[in-house]
Amino acid sequence: MSKEKKIVISSLIVSFLLLLFLTPKRKIRQAALILLFQQSYAWITGLFVVEKGWIAYPKRMFFKKSYKGSFTFEHFVFPIVSVLFNLYYPAQKKSGFKVLYYLFYCSVLCTLEVIGVKYTRVITYKKWHWYWSFIAMGFSFFVSRAFYKWFFKP
């Protein structure tokens, strides 16, 4: 098994375990809605970036001939991280802490992405840089948070 397949499989397993063990039972409904919302949003934005030729995913496990995007990241890993981001968002904290919360999530994901770009063929930057991913993920978290607040009015 190639290292790319190992990475994809392990990222799926880790993200599903995080979702399973870190989602409180009383918030399963919120988690499901955030997951579906973020899957739709990530699918549209991810496909746009790939079709523009900014990013490529040379080694994919799913839908190799019909879908150029990263099915694993756009439909599972990022939406699950977004669920956790929203469920544990520090709404009662000060603005500075909230900014650090955004920075933490974006930094962890971008660091993993840069490692993937440098050492694997899971993702390749063509006309892209890590800071575009950082901005895009931060904006995506912002949009999902706005949707969450609008829908559930916490």
C-alpha positions in Angstrom: 0.0 0.0 0.0 1.4 3.4 -1.0 2.0 6.1 1.6 -0.8 8.2 -0.1 -3.4 5.5 0.5 -2.2 5.1 4.1 -2.6 8.9 4.6 -6.1 8.9 3.1 -7.3 5.9 5.1 -5.8 7.1 8.3 -7.2 10.6 7.9 -10.7 9.1 7.4 -10.3 6.9 10.4 -9.0 9.7 12.7 -11.7 12.1 11.5 -14.5 9.6 12.0 -13.2 8.7 15.5 -13.0 12.4 16.4 -16.5 12.9 15.3 -17.7 9.8 17.2 -16.0 10.5 20.5 -16.1 14.3 20.5 -19.7 14.9 19.5 -22.0 15.2 22.6 -25.2 13.1 22.2 -27.3 16.2 22.8 -25.7 17.9 19.8 -26.0 15.2 17.2 -28.6 17.2 15.3 -26.3 20.2 15.1 -23.4 18.1 14.1 -25.4 16.5 11.3 -26.5 19.8 9.9 -23.0 21.4 10.1 -21.6 18.3 8.4 -24.1 18.5 5.5 -23.7 22.3 5.1 -19.9 22.1 5.1 -19.9 19.2 2.7 -21.9 21.3 0.2 -19.8 24.4 0.7 -16.4 22.5 0.6 -17.5 20.6 -2.5 -18.4 23.7 -4.4 -15.3 25.7 -3.4 -12.9 22.7 -3.8 -14.2 21.9 -7.2 -13.8 25.6 -8.3 -10.2 25.6 -7.1 -9.4 22.3 -9.0 -11.2 23.3 -12.2 -9.3 26.6 -12.2 -6.1 24.5 -12.1 -4.8 26.0 -8.9 -4.6 22.7 -7.0 -4.4 19.1 -8.2 -4.9 15.8 -6.4 -2.7 13.4 -8.3 -3.3 10.4 -6.0 -6.9 9.9 -5.2 -8.7 6.8 -3.9 -12.3 7.6 -4.8 -13.9 8.6 -8.1 -10.6 8.9 -9.9 -12.2 9.3 -13.4 -15.2 11.4 -12.5 -14.1 13.9 -9.9 -10.9 15.9 -9.8 -11.3 17.2 -6.3 -10.3 15.5 -3.0 -13.4 13.5 -2.1 -11.8 12.6 1.3 -11.0 16.1 2.4 -14.0 17.9 1.0 -16.7 15.5 2.1 -15.3 14.0 5.3 -12.1 15.4 6.9 -12.8 19.2 6.6 -16.6 18.9 7.3 -15.9 16.8 10.4 -13.3 19.4 11.6 -15.9 22.1 10.9 -18.4 20.2 13.1 -15.9 20.2 15.9 -15.0 23.8 15.3 -18.6 24.9 15.6 -19.6 22.6 18.5 -16.7 23.8 20.7 -16.7 27.4 19.5 -15.9 29.7 22.5 -19.0 31.9 22.1 -18.7 33.3 25.6 -15.0 34.2 25.4 -13.5 37.5 24.4 -12.8 38.4 20.7 -9.1 37.8 21.1 -9.6 34.3 22.2 -12.0 33.7 19.3 -9.4 34.9 16.8 -6.9 32.5 18.4 -9.5 29.7 18.0 -9.8 30.4 14.3 -6.0 30.7 13.9 -5.5 27.4 15.7 -7.8 25.4 13.5 -6.5 27.0 10.3 -2.9 26.6 11.4 -3.3 22.9 12.1 -5.0 22.1 8.8 -2.6 24.2 6.8 0.4 22.7 8.4 -0.9 19.2 7.6 -1.6 20.4 4.0 1.9 21.8 3.5 3.3 18.5 4.8 1.1 16.7 2.3 2.3 19.0 -0.5 6.0 18.6 0.3 6.2 14.9 1.0 3.3 13.2 -0.8 1.3 13.3 -4.0 -2.0 13.6 -2.2 -2.1 17.3 -3.1 -0.1 19.5 -5.4 -0.1 23.3 -5.6 0.0 24.6 -9.1 -1.0 28.3 -8.8 -1.6 28.1 -5.1 0.1 28.9 -1.8 -0.5 27.8 1.7 -1.8 31.2 2.7 -4.6 30.9 0.2 -5.7 27.7 2.0 -5.4 29.4 5.3 -7.6 32.2 4.2 -10.1 29.9 2.4 -10.4 27.6 5.5 -10.8 30.6 7.8 -13.5 32.0 5.6 -15.2 28.6 5.4 -15.2 28.3 9.2 -16.7 31.8 9.4 -19.5 30.9 6.9 -20.3 27.7 8.7 -20.3 29.5 12.0 -22.7 32.2 10.6 -25.0 29.4 9.2 -24.9 27.6 12.6 -25.8 30.8 14.5 -28.6 31.6 12.0 -30.1 28.1 12.1 -29.8 27.2 15.8 -29.8 30.7 17.3 -27.6 29.6 20.3 
